[in-house]
């Protein structure tokens, strides 16, 4: 499946205009890994940093309360940190709000954000607030600690492809209004601690979170790792919301908002992965495998075509 062309254009254009020398060297000896496309940048020997932004009418609407927005802003950032095999530590917040100020919205947003900060033991250490002539915009930068960051570029031919949780629940809420799906959309709970534990207990070759849908995100992992992948759609476990959906496969692979882990590991690590998952009470399932390829590095859904993407940052939901 093709990546989001507008999002890809923006990233490629921004990166192409970095000063050539600075793009290839560390910043004061601290930034150890320039990894456009990874869930976070590795800074120093043990820290990773990420940033995520939520814009009203693009990332949230009236289906999310102010508390939900506050929770979700923390959750989506924590998901990135966990996907690097790290534990979240500190955060800074940028918040742009229209005039006149809705104090009730701010209070409720702060309550939801505080719940999520407590959930993942994250310290809010600073930030910035501004007025805005347009929609509400909330952006959070989050740091995490790990002894060894896990990138998305290390998948190897013969590795098993794994996912946590049950994909498609948020899609069933956004597209079809299912009860369990709306809960997943409003309050994602990514397996952050499991990502960090997995990086310690298993030699995971590649890992990332699923935020833009399995099809797009797996394609990114394949290109970064220079391998191809085959997914068995029958291995994707349906959640309760998908029992009410006419086309569950499209919800599982072509929407996003899952905030589950996608990772690659050698077959001989299967027992260790399952043991670690049981300790953290996380569902985990092998859904395919990686193989060597020449030329294009692609992901296939067995012999089926991938369903069309259901969301683009620059076109909205279909």
C-alpha positions in Angstrom: 0.0 0.0 0.0 1.3 3.5 -0.8 2.1 5.9 2.0 0.1 9.1 2.6 1.5 11.1 -0.3 1.0 14.5 1.3 2.6 13.5 4.7 5.5 11.8 2.9 6.0 15.0 0.8 6.2 17.2 3.8 8.7 14.9 5.7 10.9 14.5 2.6 10.9 18.2 1.8 11.8 19.2 5.4 14.6 16.7 5.5 15.9 17.7 2.1 16.4 21.3 3.4 18.5 20.4 6.4 22.0 21.7 6.1 23.9 18.8 4.6 26.7 18.9 7.1 24.4 19.1 10.1 22.2 16.3 8.7 25.1 13.9 9.0 26.8 15.0 12.2 25.8 14.8 15.9 24.5 17.9 17.6 27.2 18.9 20.2 28.0 15.2 20.5 24.6 14.3 22.0 22.2 13.3 19.2 23.4 9.8 18.4 20.8 8.8 15.8 19.1 10.7 13.1 16.2 8.5 12.3 13.4 10.2 10.3 10.6 7.7 10.3 11.4 6.1 13.7 8.9 6.7 16.5 11.4 8.9 18.4 14.9 10.3 18.0 17.7 8.8 20.1 19.5 11.4 22.1 22.7 10.6 24.0 23.3 7.0 25.2 20.0 6.4 26.8 17.3 9.0 26.0 14.7 9.1 23.3 12.5 12.1 22.4 9.2 12.3 20.4 6.6 14.9 19.6 2.9 14.6 18.7 0.3 17.2 17.9 -3.5 17.1 18.0 -5.5 19.6 16.0 -9.3 20.1 16.5 -11.4 18.9 13.6 -8.4 16.9 12.3 -7.5 14.6 15.2 -10.5 15.1 17.4 -14.1 16.4 17.3 -17.1 16.4 19.5 -16.8 12.6 19.9 -13.9 13.3 22.3 -14.4 15.3 25.5 -11.8 17.7 26.7 -10.7 15.1 29.2 -10.3 12.6 26.4 -8.1 15.0 24.4 -5.9 15.5 27.4 -5.5 11.8 28.0 -5.0 11.0 24.3 -2.3 13.6 23.8 -0.2 11.9 26.5 -1.1 8.4 25.3 -0.1 8.8 21.7 3.3 10.2 22.8 3.8 7.5 25.3 3.0 5.0 22.6 6.0 6.3 20.5 8.3 6.1 23.5 7.3 2.5 24.3 7.7 1.5 20.7 11.4 2.5 21.0 11.7 0.1 23.9 11.8 3.0 26.4 10.0 4.2 29.6 8.5 7.7 29.5 10.1 10.2 31.9 9.3 13.9 31.2 7.2 16.1 28.9 6.6 19.7 27.8 3.3 20.9 26.5 2.3 23.5 23.9 -1.3 24.6 23.9 -2.9 27.1 21.5 -6.5 28.2 22.4 -9.1 30.4 20.7 -10.4 33.7 22.2 -12.4 34.0 24.4 -10.8 31.4 26.6 -13.0 28.4 27.5 -11.8 27.9 31.1 -14.0 24.8 31.6 -12.4 23.2 28.5 -8.9 23.9 30.0 -9.8 22.5 33.3 -11.2 19.3 31.9 -8.3 18.9 29.4 -5.9 19.2 32.4 -7.8 16.6 34.3 -7.6 14.1 31.5 -3.9 14.9 30.9 -3.2 14.5 34.6 -4.8 11.1 34.6 -2.6 9.9 31.7 0.6 11.5 33.2 -0.1 9.5 36.4 -0.8 6.3 34.4 2.6 6.3 32.8 4.5 8.2 35.6 5.4 11.2 33.4 6.6 14.5 34.8 5.3 17.6 33.1 8.2 20.0 33.4 7.3 23.0 31.2 5.7 24.3 28.0 4.0 27.2 26.4 0.5 28.6 25.9 -0.7 31.0 23.2 -3.9 32.4 21.7 -5.1 31.1 18.4 -7.5 32.5 15.7 -8.2 29.0 14.6 -8.9 25.6 16.2 -7.5 24.2 19.4 -4.0 22.8 18.9 -2.2 20.8 21.6 1.3 19.5 21.1 3.4 17.5 23.5 7.1 16.6 23.5 7.9 13.5 25.5 11.2 12.0 26.5 12.0 8.5 27.6 14.8 6.3 29.0 16.2 3.1 27.6 19.5 1.3 27.6 19.1 0.4 23.9 16.6 2.1 21.5 14.8 -0.2 19.1 14.3 1.2 15.6 12.0 0.0 12.8 14.9 -0.6 10.5 16.3 -4.0 11.8 13.7 -6.6 10.6 15.4 -9.6 9.0 14.3 -12.2 6.5 12.8 -15.1 8.4 11.7 -13.0 11.4 8.1 -13.4 12.7 5.9 -10.4 12.5 4.0 -9.7 15.7 1.3 -7.3 16.9 -0.1 -6.6 20.4 -3.8 -6.2 21.1 -6.7 -6.3 18.6 -6.5 -3.9 15.7 -9.5 -2.0 14.3 -11.4 -1.1 17.5 -10.8 2.7 17.2 -11.8 2.4 13.5 -15.0 0.7 14.4 -15.8 3.6 16.8 -14.8 6.4 14.4 -16.4 5.0 11.3 -19.4 3.0 12.7 -19.9 4.4 16.2 -19.5 1.1 18.1 -19.5 1.4 21.8 -16.2 -0.4 22.5 -14.7 1.3 19.4 -15.6 4.8 20.7 -13.9 3.9 24.0 -10.7 2.8 22.2 -10.8 6.0 20.1 -11.3 8.3 23.1 -8.9 6.6 25.6 -6.2 4.5 23.9 -4.1 2.6 26.3 -0.9 1.6 24.5 1.2 -1.2 25.9 4.1 1.1 26.9 5.6 -0.9 29.7 5.5 -4.0 27.5 7.5 -2.3 24.8 10.2 -1.4 27.3 10.2 -4.9 28.8 10.3 -6.5 25.4 13.4 -4.6 24.5 15.1 -5.8 27.7 14.0 -9.5 27.6 14.0 -10.3 23.9 16.3 -9.4 21.1 13.7 -7.6 19.1 15.0 -6.7 15.7 12.6 -3.9 14.8 9.6 -2.3 16.5 7.1 0.6 16.0 3.6 1.6 17.0 0.6 1.3 14.7 -0.8 4.8 14.5 -1.6 5.1 10.8 -2.9 1.6 10.2 -1.2 -1.8 9.8 -0.8 -1.5 6.0 0.9 1.9 6.0 3.0 1.3 9.1 4.2 -2.2 8.1 5.1 -0.8 4.7 7.3 1.8 6.4 9.0 -0.9 8.5 9.7 -3.0 5.3 11.2 0.0 3.5 13.3 1.0 6.5 14.5 -2.6 7.0 14.9 -3.3 3.2 12.8 -6.5 3.5 9.3 -7.5 2.5 6.5 -9.0 4.6 3.5 -11.2 4.2 0.5 -10.9 6.6 -2.0 -13.6 7.2 -5.3 -11.8 7.7 -6.8 -14.8 9.5 -4.3 -14.2 12.3 -5.7 -10.8 13.1 -7.9 -11.2 16.1 -11.2 -9.2 16.1 -12.2 -7.1 19.0 -15.8 -6.7 20.1 -16.4 -3.6 18.0 -15.6 -5.5 14.8 -18.4 -7.9 15.4 -20.8 -5.1 14.4 -18.8 -4.0 11.3 -19.5 -5.1 7.7 -15.9 -4.9 6.6 -13.8 -5.7 9.6 -10.5 -6.3 7.7 -10.5 -2.7 6.4 -10.9 -1.5 10.0 -8.1 -3.7 11.1 -5.5 -2.7 8.5 -6.4 0.6 6.8 -7.5 3.2 9.4 -5.1 3.5 12.3 -5.5 4.9 15.8 -4.6 1.5 17.2 -1.5 2.5 19.2 -0.5 -1.2 19.4 3.0 -2.5 18.9 4.3 -4.0 15.6 7.6 -5.8 15.9 10.0 -8.3 14.4 11.8 -11.1 16.2 13.4 -14.4 15.4 11.2 -17.5 15.5 13.3 -19.0 18.4 12.2 -16.0 20.6 8.5 -17.0 20.4 8.4 -18.5 23.9 10.2 -15.6 25.5 7.8 -13.1 23.8 4.8 -15.0 25.0 6.2 -15.2 28.5 6.9 -11.5 28.7 3.4 -10.8 27.3 1.8 -13.0 30.0 3.7 -11.2 32.7 2.3 -7.9 31.5 -1.1 -9.2 30.7 -0.8 -8.2 27.1 -2.3 -10.0 24.1 0.3 -10.7 21.5 0.0 -12.6 18.2 2.3 -13.5 15.3 0.5 -12.4 12.1 3.1 -13.0 9.4 6.7 -13.1 8.5 9.5 -11.2 6.8 11.4 -12.3 3.7 14.3 -11.0 1.6 13.4 -8.9 -1.5 15.2 -7.1 -4.2 14.0 -3.7 -5.6 10.8 -2.7 -3.9 10.4 -3.7 -0.2 6.7 -4.2 0.2 4.1 -5.7 2.5 1.5 -8.2 1.2 -1.8 -9.3 2.6 -1.4 -12.9 1.4 -2.9 -12.8 -2.1 -5.4 -10.1 -1.4 -5.3 -6.4 -2.2 -4.9 -4.0 0.8 -8.2 -2.1 1.5 -8.0 1.6 0.6 -6.8 3.9 3.4 -9.7 5.2 5.5 -7.9 8.3 6.8 -5.3 11.0 5.6 -4.1 13.9 7.7 -4.7 16.2 4.8 -7.9 14.7 3.4 -9.8 13.5 6.5 -11.7 10.3 6.9 -13.4 8.7 3.9 
